[in-house]
Every structure is written in structure tokens, then in C-alpha cells.
Amino acid sequence: MRILIFHGYLLRGTGSNVYNAELAQALSSLGHEVHLLSQDREADSLPWVDAVGTWSEQGLRVRETGGSSPGEGSVTVYLPEIGEVLPVFVVDDYEGFTARAFPDLSDREIDEYVDANLRAIREVIDRAGEMDAALANHLIAGPAICAEAGLDFAIKVHGSDLSYAVIPHPDRFVPLARRGVEAAKAVLVGSSFTAQALWEVMEARDLPAKTRLAPPGVDTERFRPREESVSRTDSIERLIAEISASDRVAGDFGRDDEAALTALTDFAATEGSRVVYVGKLLVNKGVDLLLAAWPIVVDGLVADGRPIPRLLVVGFGSFEEGLQDLWSSIQSGDLDSASRTAQRGRELEGEQSGGKLRILSDFLRNPPEGYAEMGRVAANSVLWAGRLDHDEVAEVLPVSDALVMPSTFPEAFGMVAAEAAACGVPFVSADHSGMLEVSKRLGEALVPEDAPFLSFSVESDAIEQLADCLLHWLRMEPAEQARISERLASAASDSYSWPAMAAALVAAASGDLDKLPHP
């Protein structure tokens, strides 16, 4: 089949970027001809991209890249000319663009964005032929574009579209979303939580009937347990060598090779447990809770006579400097400074009015006895890697002892938790939204005594709960760890498979909804 995917962002990093990169490869492996619209200016460097289409005064030009997509299919990536402004849901630095949040754009700017992509889709169809099916990512503005192009398509709701645009600004963005929703064959969500939020804001009677659960898949060939014959240190050192040999430009989309190499080198050298966080460094991601819990974790393990563990923070974002300041204060035992950071909160992320970090502020007002000294003992045990590519994360997870996903904001799905589980690594995530659904599903593979430690409640005692959960996993004896690892990896493989998900998506885009479950 000839399939068009509209995704107006990058094809690496996190979230929907990784989703579409994995989906394109899965579709190609099934023998489909994939035509993917994005704004990844370095798509030609991706090994699974066969060709890249760009526009000039002479129109659309497609050139081969030397890459090779998996299977008998093909992947061509197109880069529509949209001007300097890139509409986004969360503002980041995008080289070559001025990224602006949808709510900050004028109606004219949004119309121009829709028109530019519509012209591009029509030219792609003129060159490649009519599409058999299509997928539009995010509620706005891809579905409206695909509807105007007359495609048979499904919509994939990722969550950020709802949380940062449609729900807070329904009068403005629900009409734009409806233009796509009414024409779509199916609307796909990663969790029942997202489906409920979607139905409430859209207020469309027929929407539940064509909404289906379609969580992201996990590449279980890439995300899998570490081979016993390869030591954890050797695995990380191999990744260090690969990064050292790369010719990537420093600072590329949150990338700092020097920071990554320094952090990974320390991560490899530790004799203690290894814990990892992977995600954006934003207030909503709850990394402040993890940093505050970390001295308690270190204290517990040291009290057991174990070496000091290491926490590897993988990611970037507008709250990165605030988080590093917070940790600097904690590890020096300066709780007054840490409290000031907690009070400023969102101000450190760029918000004009600020907004304190409530749970962290309350915790620091009455910390556990000896907490300042715990922080000093934990000094230098948090490592800041910056952004790692998805393939690199797949190298880090199997050598870790636990992963934490502490988001305080609703998440459509617990992607990194599912990937950690596929590697046989226990995770600790917040017990709400799509993350809770992942925890419950994978927790079914564990004994009742272990399953509750996959999640913690975002309540007043969240920091203590998070620490308790991590200590549960990190204190396990090797035989117990092996048992947990085997069960999680098997459950993740059974529950989340890209080839099966890709086949179901194609069916949904064609109007066959029976292959996907209702929320």
C-alpha cells in the first residue's frame, strides 16, 4: 500500500518524533510505500530513509539518500516549505525556525501553515500517486490538512495537542480540530485517559464510536535485555566510543556530546546501582520530585552497606537550568536555596507569573531528619547527559537498574516505561493518565507484592513514595532482579509490538476499526 504520514516536526528525540520514526520503519518492514512529511532538515542522515523530497522554485525534487528502509517497502521523507515559523505545542529550539506555540499564533499564521502543507501534500500525490491510506498526527493542524486534501486517514492524538492547545483554548482550536475529526476514518489514542479528555473537549456524539486504542509500539529488537555475555560497563563504553566517533554538530537540538560523554563515562565507572530518567526537562515532567527523592535513595543504599548509586538524567528543556540549580543546592546541603528554587518554580521555565512547585516546597519546609547531610553524601551522583538519540537510549536502558517517569502532568502513554520494561528494567512512574495504564498492564506480569512499586501517587508524600519504590527495586538480590527482568521483558513484548500496531493502524485509516480495541 501507498501510505502518507503527516508529522510536522522532527524524526528523532522524544514523543511523537520517535513514534513516527518507528511507525515508518514498521510499515516499510511490512512492505508498504511510506511518504512521510516532516520538518527534520537532517532526515537524509537517518539510515532508514531511502529518499528526501524538498521544494525549490522548480517545485518538488526527490533525491536518494543512500539509506535503506527495512523490509520490502520504502520510506521517503518530504520537507515542505513553511517559512520561518514552526507551530508547536511545547516551545523548543529548532534550528532554522522560530518555534511558537499554537496559542501564540495569529489565525493568519495558522492558515498559512495549513495552506503550505496542503500544497505540499498535493504535490506529493501528483508525483507519487494516490494514497491508499494516511495518518495525521496531532489534533491540529494535520487532520484539517489531510481532510482538505481528500485523503482517507486516521488521526493519532499524542496528548500534547490536547493539553497545550485544544483543552486550554477550546473556542479557538476545537473548530480547527473538528475539521479533521469529522472527516477521519478513525481517531487513535494511546490510553483511555486520553480518550476521555478528547471526548469531553470535542463534544461530538459520533466521536466515541470511531475512537480506538492504539498505544505506541516498542521496537523489541532494539529495546531488549542485555546479553549476559556483555558486561554493563562494556555496553556503555561501546556507546561512548560511538558518540566519540560521530561527526554530529555540537548543540544540535539539545545535543551536547561532551556532556553526554562525561555523564556516560561516570555512569559506566560506578560500582553502585544505576537509575535513569529519559524525557524533557520541563516543570510538568516532575524531575524535581526525583531529584528531591534521590538523597533518600542514596542514604538507604549506603545504610545497607552498598556503594553510592548514580542517577543519569537524559533530556533537555527550558527547566534544565532550574533543575541543575535545585540539585546543586540539595547536594551542598543548602535547603534554603533549594526552597527558593521551589518557590520560583515555573518562573525558571520562562513563565512570567511563576508558580511554585507545591509538593517540593512542602517537602523542603519539613524534610526528613538529616536530609541536608543526605544531600551532601549524594553529591556528584546525578549525571546530566543532555539529549541522547533513541538508539542510544536503547543502549543505556538495558544496563540500568531502574527508570523513573515522574510526570505530574497527564501523559498520553508511558512510552519510556514500556521501553524500559522491554529491556527487563523495572520502572517507577506516576500513577495517573496513560502512565498508570502502562503500569497496570505490565504489573499483571509481576507478583502482587512487587506490582505496586511500579508507580507512586502525585500527592503530598510523592517524594517519599518515589524513594520507597526505587529502593524496593534497587535492594533486590540478583536472583530476584533476574526474575523481574524476565517477566517485564516478556510482558512488554506481548503487549506492545510495532509490526502488529502498524498493521492495525493501516486498517483503521482505511475504515476497518475491528482490529483495534475501544477505549
VENPE-V613092 format. One record per pair of residues at least 12 apart in sequence whose C-alpha atoms are under 6 Angstrom apart, sorted by the first residue. I is the first residue (numbers start at 1). GAP is how many residues later the second one is. Records with the same first field share a line. If there is no record, write none. Layout:
I = GAP + GAP
This chain:
1 = 31 + 131
2 = 31 + 129 + 130
3 = 31 + 128 + 129 + 130 + 131
4 = 30 + 31 + 32 + 130
5 = 31 + 129 + 130
6 = 31 + 130
7 = 30 + 31 + 130
8 = 30 + 31
9 = 29 + 30
10 = 29 + 30
13 = 376
26 = 473
27 = 475
28 = 42 + 43 + 45 + 46
29 = 41 + 42
31 = 41 + 42
32 = 41
33 = 40 + 41
34 = 40 + 41
35 = 41
36 = 41
37 = 40 + 41
38 = 41
39 = 40
44 = 21
47 = 20
48 = 19 + 20 + 21
49 = 18 + 20 + 26
50 = 14 + 15 + 17 + 18 + 25 + 26
51 = 12 + 13 + 14 + 25
52 = 24 + 25 + 26
53 = 25
54 = 25
80 = 40
82 = 34
84 = 13 + 14
85 = 12 + 13 + 14
86 = 12 + 13
87 = 13 + 14 + 15
88 = 12 + 13 + 14
89 = 12 + 75
118 = 27
133 = 19 + 20 + 376 + 377
134 = 19
135 = 18 + 19 + 20
136 = 19
137 = 18 + 19
138 = 18 + 19 + 20 + 23
139 = 18 + 38
140 = 37
143 = 37
144 = 35 + 36
147 = 33 + 36
153 = 31 + 32 + 356
154 = 30 + 31 + 32 + 33 + 355
155 = 32 + 33
156 = 32
157 = 32
159 = 253
185 = 324 + 326
186 = 24 + 25 + 322
187 = 24
188 = 23 + 24 + 25 + 26
189 = 24 + 25
190 = 23 + 24 + 25 + 222 + 223
191 = 243
192 = 327
193 = 240
194 = 218
212 = 304 + 305 + 306 + 307
213 = 304 + 305 + 306
217 = 279 + 280 + 281
218 = 278 + 279 + 280
223 = 171 + 199 + 200
224 = 198 + 199
225 = 173 + 198 + 199
226 = 172
232 = 167
233 = 35
236 = 32
254 = 62 + 133
255 = 132
259 = 126
260 = 125
263 = 120 + 121 + 122
272 = 35 + 36 + 37
273 = 36
274 = 35 + 36 + 126 + 127
275 = 36 + 125 + 126 + 127 + 128
276 = 35 + 36 + 37 + 127
277 = 36 + 37 + 126 + 127
278 = 36 + 37
279 = 36
280 = 35 + 36 + 37
281 = 35 + 36 + 38 + 39
282 = 35 + 37
284 = 123 + 124 + 125
285 = 122 + 123
286 = 120 + 121 + 122
289 = 174
293 = 170 + 174
295 = 79 + 80 + 83
297 = 170
299 = 75
310 = 71 + 72
311 = 71
312 = 71
313 = 70 + 71 + 72
314 = 71 + 72 + 73
315 = 71 + 72
316 = 70 + 71
318 = 31
319 = 30
322 = 26
326 = 12
330 = 45
331 = 44 + 45 + 48
332 = 44
333 = 39 + 42 + 43
342 = 14 + 15 + 19
343 = 13
344 = 12
345 = 12
359 = 101
398 = 25
402 = 23 + 24 + 25
403 = 24
404 = 23 + 24 + 25
405 = 24
406 = 23 + 24
410 = 23
411 = 22 + 23
412 = 22
413 = 21 + 22
414 = 20 + 21 + 24
421 = 67 + 68 + 71
422 = 67 + 70
423 = 66
424 = 61 + 64 + 65
425 = 60
427 = 27
428 = 26 + 27
429 = 26
430 = 25 + 26 + 27
431 = 24 + 25 + 26
442 = 49
445 = 42
453 = 16
